[in-house]
Structure formats: C-alpha cells, structure tokens
Amino acid sequence: MNIIGDKQYLSKRSKRFYNYFFSYMILLLLSLLLLVAVVYVNFIETMIHDAEASNISSLQQIKSMTDIRHHFGKFLIRLAMLMNQTL
C-alpha cells in the first residue's frame, strides 16, 4: 500500500472508532442518568419517610408528657380536696 491509501484506511478506521465510541458513551451516559434518577428518587422517598417517622415520634412523646402532666394535675387536685376534707 502507498501512503495515501494508508491515510484513507486510517481515517475510515478512526471515523468508525469515533462513531462506536460516541455511541457507547451516549449509552453509558443515559444508563448512568437513569441510575442516578432512580437512586435520587429512592433517597428522597427514604428521607421523607424518616422525617415523618421522626415527627410522629416527637408528637407521641409530647402527647404522653402532656397526658402525664394532665393526670398529675388531676391527682394533685384530688389530693388537695382530700386534705381539705380531713382538716
């Protein structure tokens, strides 16, 4: 082969290489984009679930503390009434 024929062969070969290379890169990027989107959605759903669970737990603790104080207040009123009756 002569030099001109070699250059044409190499240019055809490198064009084919770049066509395949860019095609695979596009497929790889689309796959990664899909994977990132799935992980992102899963992460957001997990964060929302954990935040809701934490808020519910806090509200239950506040409710139980309020109930205890309410019952303790009733107990103190009854105790005071009993002490007044005995005096």
C-alpha positions as CSV (number, residue, x, y, z in Angstrom):
1,M,0.0,0.0,0.0
2,N,1.1,3.5,-0.5
3,I,1.0,6.4,1.9
4,I,-2.2,7.9,0.6
5,G,-4.0,4.6,0.8
6,D,-2.8,4.1,4.4
7,K,-4.1,7.5,5.4
8,Q,-7.5,6.9,3.9
9,Y,-7.7,3.5,5.6
10,L,-6.7,5.0,9.0
11,S,-9.2,7.9,8.5
12,K,-12.0,5.4,7.8
13,R,-10.9,3.3,10.7
14,S,-10.8,6.3,13.1
15,K,-14.2,7.6,11.9
16,R,-15.7,4.2,12.6
17,F,-13.9,4.1,16.0
18,Y,-15.3,7.5,16.9
19,N,-18.8,6.6,15.8
20,Y,-18.7,3.5,18.0
21,F,-17.0,5.4,20.8
22,F,-19.6,8.2,20.9
23,S,-22.5,5.7,20.6
24,Y,-21.2,3.7,23.6
25,M,-20.6,6.9,25.5
26,I,-24.1,8.1,24.9
27,L,-25.5,4.7,26.0
28,L,-23.3,4.8,29.1
29,L,-24.3,8.4,30.0
30,L,-28.0,7.5,29.5
31,S,-27.6,4.4,31.7
32,L,-25.8,6.5,34.4
33,L,-28.5,9.2,34.2
34,L,-31.2,6.6,34.7
35,L,-29.3,5.0,37.6
36,V,-28.8,8.4,39.2
37,A,-32.5,9.3,38.8
38,V,-33.6,6.0,40.4
39,V,-31.2,6.5,43.4
40,Y,-32.2,10.1,43.8
41,V,-35.9,9.2,43.9
42,N,-35.3,6.4,46.4
43,F,-33.2,8.7,48.6
44,I,-35.9,11.4,48.6
45,E,-38.6,8.9,49.5
46,T,-36.4,7.5,52.3
47,M,-35.7,10.9,53.7
48,I,-39.4,11.9,53.6
49,H,-40.3,8.6,55.4
50,D,-37.7,9.1,58.0
51,A,-38.7,12.7,58.6
52,E,-42.3,11.7,59.0
53,A,-41.4,8.9,61.4
54,S,-39.3,11.3,63.5
55,N,-42.1,13.9,63.6
56,I,-44.6,11.3,64.6
57,S,-42.3,10.0,67.4
58,S,-41.8,13.5,68.7
59,L,-45.5,14.2,68.7
60,Q,-46.2,11.0,70.5
61,Q,-43.6,11.9,73.2
62,I,-45.2,15.4,73.6
63,K,-48.7,13.8,73.8
64,S,-47.6,11.4,76.5
65,M,-45.9,14.2,78.5
66,T,-49.0,16.3,78.3
67,D,-51.2,13.4,79.4
68,I,-48.9,12.7,82.3
69,R,-49.0,16.3,83.4
70,H,-52.8,16.4,83.0
71,H,-53.2,13.2,85.1
72,F,-50.7,14.5,87.7
73,G,-52.7,17.8,87.9
74,K,-55.9,15.9,88.5
75,F,-54.2,13.8,91.1
76,L,-53.0,17.0,92.9
77,I,-56.5,18.5,92.9
78,R,-57.9,15.3,94.4
79,L,-55.2,15.2,97.0
80,A,-55.8,18.8,97.9
81,M,-59.6,18.1,98.2
82,L,-58.9,15.1,100.4
83,M,-56.6,17.0,102.6
84,N,-59.2,19.8,103.0
85,Q,-61.8,17.2,103.9
86,T,-59.7,15.7,106.6
87,L,-58.8,19.0,108.2
